[in-house]
Amino acid sequence: MSTAATFTPLQTSKWELGVSLVLNFWPALTDAVNSQWGGPESSDKRDWLCGHIADLWESIPDADEFEVESTLLQVMEDEFEVALEDDSAFEVPLPLSSSLLAETERVS
């Protein structure tokens, strides 16, 4: 799925907010931050991850759910020392991909 699009500043702001909301409600990340598995800067790491995922489609326009899942799993392991064994990392990007696709179609 090629989703490269140029968003207006308002669309970019809404996209970043949406990504932040999805990740902030992801139980695995919430537990990692609340338990400070990433150390005292756990919330900063979560915020960085939100920005990184929001920017992922700009750096990799053909990114799909598997690319996002891989990124989430890597960050959770590297930054929070958590090896996820459930499928939650795959479920996180599903609403993001469909939202991005819908917004891309509106922009085109």
Helices and strands as residue ranges (DSSP letters): H 9-24, H 27-34, H 42-59, H 65-80, H 88-91, H 93-107
